[in-house]
Amino acid sequence: MSDRDDGRPGTLAPSDPDDEGRFVSGRPVALVLALVLVGAALFKWWPSDDRAVRRQLDALADVLSVPSSDTELSRQTRMDDLRSYFAPDAHLRLGSIDVPSRDALMSLAEAWTPPEGGLFVEFVDEDVALPGDGTARVTLTAKLTTRDRATGGINVDSRRTEIDLRKQQGDWAITGVLAAGSSQ
C-alpha cells in the first residue's frame, strides 16, 4: 500500500480510493511536539525552591573556588560575594572549628591564605529537604580539589556536610553548616 500526494502541502492521501475523504496531516504532530517543548521549558524554569537552593549552592561553590592565578581584586570580590550567602546569625561547625556568626566567618575567610595551586570547590550528592516553612536542609558531599604546584599532583578532600538555609526576602541564606572533621 503506498500513499499518493493530493497536491496540498503537508498532506498525504491514502492509496485506497474508498478512503479519499481521510487525510493525514502533520499539524497535530507539530502541535503535540510544541506542547511537550513548552511543558519541558516551564518545568525547567518555573520557580522552584528546590532549584533555587541548588542554584544558590552552585554559586557558593563558585565563590569558594580560588584560581591558581588569583589576584587581590578577584579575592576581594569573592569576599564581598561570600558575605551575601550567609545570614548574619549563621553558625558553622567546620570539623573542630566553631564559627558563631557571619562576621566571624568573614574574619576567618579574609585571614585565610589559599593554596598556591588554587582550590576548586564542588558540592555533589545533594539531597534537598524542604519542610514548607521557609527553611531547607541540604545534605551533600563537599569536594575540595587542590593542585600541588611543585609536584603537579591533585589532592581531593571530600567531607559530608549538612547545610541549613532560610528564605529571607526572597533569597535563600545559609543559617548553619555542619561539616565532618575528616576526609571521607
C-alpha positions as CSV (number, residue, x, y, z in Angstrom):
1,M,0.0,0.0,0.0
2,S,1.5,3.4,-1.0
3,D,0.4,6.9,-0.2
4,R,0.0,9.4,-3.0
5,D,0.1,13.2,-2.8
6,D,-3.2,15.0,-3.3
7,G,-1.4,18.3,-4.2
8,R,-1.9,20.1,-0.9
9,P,1.3,20.8,1.1
10,G,1.7,18.8,4.3
11,T,-0.9,16.1,3.5
12,L,-0.8,12.6,2.1
13,A,-3.8,10.9,0.7
14,P,-4.4,7.2,1.3
15,S,-3.9,4.9,-1.8
16,D,-7.2,3.2,-1.2
17,P,-9.9,5.1,-3.3
18,D,-12.5,4.3,-0.6
19,D,-10.6,6.4,1.9
20,E,-10.4,9.5,-0.3
21,G,-12.1,11.7,2.4
22,R,-9.4,11.0,5.1
23,F,-6.1,12.8,5.0
24,V,-3.1,12.5,7.3
25,S,-1.8,15.9,8.4
26,G,1.4,16.9,10.2
27,R,-0.3,19.7,12.2
28,P,-1.4,17.6,15.2
29,V,2.0,16.1,15.5
30,A,3.6,19.5,15.4
31,L,1.1,20.8,18.0
32,V,1.9,17.9,20.3
33,L,5.6,18.4,19.9
34,A,5.3,22.2,20.6
35,L,3.2,21.5,23.8
36,V,5.8,19.0,25.0
37,L,8.6,21.5,24.4
38,V,6.7,24.3,26.2
39,G,5.9,22.0,29.1
40,A,9.6,21.0,29.4
41,A,10.7,24.6,29.4
42,L,8.1,25.6,32.0
43,F,9.3,22.7,34.2
44,K,12.9,23.7,33.9
45,W,12.4,27.5,34.5
46,W,9.3,27.6,36.7
47,P,10.2,29.0,40.1
48,S,11.0,26.2,42.5
49,D,12.5,26.3,45.9
50,D,14.5,23.1,45.3
51,R,16.1,24.5,42.2
52,A,16.7,27.9,43.8
53,V,18.5,26.2,46.7
54,R,20.6,24.1,44.3
55,R,21.5,27.2,42.2
56,Q,22.5,29.1,45.4
57,L,24.8,26.3,46.4
58,D,26.3,26.1,42.9
59,A,27.0,29.8,43.1
60,L,28.5,29.4,46.5
61,A,30.9,26.7,45.3
62,D,32.0,29.1,42.5
63,V,32.7,31.9,45.1
64,L,34.6,29.5,47.3
65,S,36.8,28.3,44.4
66,V,40.1,30.0,44.0
67,P,42.0,30.0,40.7
68,S,45.7,29.4,40.8
69,S,46.2,32.8,39.2
70,D,44.2,34.7,41.9
71,T,44.5,38.5,42.1
72,E,43.8,40.7,45.0
73,L,40.9,42.3,43.2
74,S,39.2,38.9,42.5
75,R,39.8,37.9,46.1
76,Q,38.1,41.0,47.4
77,T,35.2,40.5,45.0
78,R,34.8,36.9,46.2
79,M,34.9,38.1,49.9
80,D,32.1,40.6,49.1
81,D,30.1,37.9,47.4
82,L,30.7,35.4,50.2
83,R,29.0,37.6,52.8
84,S,25.7,37.6,50.8
85,Y,25.3,33.8,51.0
86,F,25.1,33.7,54.9
87,A,22.6,35.1,57.3
88,P,24.1,37.4,60.0
89,D,23.3,34.7,62.7
90,A,24.8,31.8,60.7
91,H,26.6,29.2,62.9
92,L,29.2,27.0,61.3
93,R,31.0,24.0,62.7
94,L,33.8,23.0,60.3
95,G,35.4,20.0,61.9
96,S,36.8,21.2,65.2
97,I,36.4,24.9,64.2
98,D,33.3,26.6,65.6
99,V,32.3,29.8,63.8
100,P,29.5,31.6,65.7
101,S,28.4,34.2,63.1
102,R,28.8,35.6,59.6
103,D,31.2,38.3,60.8
104,A,33.4,35.7,62.4
105,L,33.3,33.7,59.2
106,M,34.3,36.7,57.2
107,S,37.3,37.4,59.5
108,L,38.5,33.8,59.1
109,A,38.0,33.9,55.3
110,E,39.9,37.2,55.0
111,A,42.8,35.9,57.0
112,W,42.9,32.5,55.1
113,T,45.7,32.0,52.6
114,P,44.6,29.8,49.7
115,P,46.9,27.0,48.4
116,E,49.3,28.2,45.7
117,G,47.9,25.8,43.1
118,G,44.3,27.1,43.7
119,L,41.2,25.4,45.1
120,F,38.2,24.0,43.3
121,V,35.1,23.5,45.4
122,E,32.1,21.5,44.3
123,F,29.0,20.1,46.0
124,V,27.9,16.7,44.9
125,D,25.2,14.2,46.0
126,E,22.9,17.0,47.1
127,D,19.7,15.9,49.0
128,V,17.4,18.9,49.5
129,A,14.7,18.7,52.1
130,L,12.1,21.5,52.1
131,P,9.6,21.1,55.0
132,G,7.5,24.0,53.7
133,D,8.2,26.6,56.5
134,G,10.7,28.7,54.6
135,T,13.6,26.6,55.6
136,A,15.7,23.9,53.9
137,R,18.2,21.3,54.9
138,V,20.7,20.1,52.4
139,T,22.9,17.1,52.9
140,L,25.8,16.9,50.5
141,T,29.4,16.0,49.9
142,A,31.7,19.0,49.7
143,K,34.7,18.1,47.4
144,L,37.8,20.3,47.7
145,T,40.3,19.8,45.0
146,T,43.8,21.4,45.1
147,R,46.8,21.1,42.8
148,D,50.3,20.9,44.3
149,R,52.4,23.3,42.2
150,A,55.6,21.6,43.0
151,T,54.6,18.1,42.0
152,G,51.6,18.8,39.9
153,G,49.6,16.2,41.9
154,I,46.0,16.6,42.6
155,N,44.6,16.3,46.2
156,V,40.9,15.7,46.8
157,D,39.3,16.1,50.2
158,S,35.6,15.1,50.5
159,R,33.5,15.9,53.5
160,R,29.9,15.0,54.3
161,T,28.2,18.3,55.1
162,E,24.7,19.5,56.3
163,I,23.7,23.0,55.4
164,D,20.6,24.7,56.8
165,L,19.0,27.6,54.9
166,R,16.2,30.1,55.5
167,K,14.3,32.1,52.9
168,Q,14.8,35.8,53.6
169,Q,13.3,38.5,51.4
170,G,13.0,36.0,48.5
171,D,16.6,34.7,48.7
172,W,18.0,31.6,50.4
173,A,20.6,32.4,53.1
174,I,22.7,29.9,54.9
175,T,21.9,29.7,58.7
176,G,24.0,26.7,59.7
177,V,26.7,24.4,58.4
178,L,27.9,21.2,60.0
179,A,30.9,19.6,58.1
180,A,32.6,16.4,59.1
181,G,36.1,16.8,60.5
182,S,37.9,14.3,58.4
183,S,38.2,13.4,54.8
184,Q,35.9,10.6,53.5
